[in-house]
C-alpha cells in the first residue's frame, strides 16, 4: 500500500516510438481508481486531474495526482500522497514535478525543476533543506508526465504482440530505465460494463515493493482515450489491484461492449 501513486504512474512510463497522435486527453479530465489489497480488502483511492495553465510563459498541462488509504487499512497504515507535474502541452516533457507524501509516517516533500535544453534536474528537498543538481538523459519524464506522454504517442493500429518499448524517468535523485511489453488485446469486466482493452506488461525492479520483474499487468481502453482500466500487482506481501471506477471530462466517448 505504500506506493499507490508510484504504482499507478509506473504503469505508464514507456515513451512509445511512434509519431505523436491526436491528443488523447484535454483540460477538465478527472479519473478515479479504487484500490483493493489481496483481492478483497478495500485499500484506498487514487485520482488524476488535468488542468491547463502557464509555467514560465509556456503553455503547460498541470496534472495533480492524489492517493489515500481508506477502509480498515487506514487505521493501521495511513497514506496521504500528492503528486503534481507541469509539462509542455506540445512536447509533453516536464518542467516541474512535486512530490509531497506521508506514508505511515514516512514523509517526503520534494520539488524537481527540469531544464530540458541542458538535460539537468534540480532537486529541492524541502524537508531536509537541500538542493542538488543532476544530469539527465534527453527528454526525461517524471512519474506523472510519462502517463500522458504514453496516451498521446501510442498508436493502437501499429502494435504487435511482443513489442517492447523503453524510456527513462527521473524519480527523486535518479534516472531509471523502463521497459514495457505489449501482450495483446482483451475484454474485461468493469464497473461500467465489458470494455475492449490493450494489455501490457510493465517491467519493474524486484525487491522491496514488487515480488519480481513481471509483477505488474496493465489494461488500457482500446479507444482514443487510452485510459487505464485495471492494474494488478504482485507485491512482496500480498497483491494490489486498481480499477477505474469513476471519470468525467474524457475527450472521446468511452466505448462499452455490454452495459452492466
Secondary structure by P-SEA (a helix, b strand, c coil): cccaaaaaaaacccccccccccccccccbbbbbbbbcccccccbbbbbbbbbbbcccbbbbbbbbbbbccccccccbbbbbbbbbbbbcccccccbbbbbbbcccbbbbbbbbbcccccbbbbbccccbbbbbbbbccccccccaaaaaaaaccccccccccbbbbbccccccbbbbbbbbbcccccccccccbbbbbbbbbbbbccccccccccbbbbbbccccccccbbbbbcccbbbbbbbcccccccccccccccc
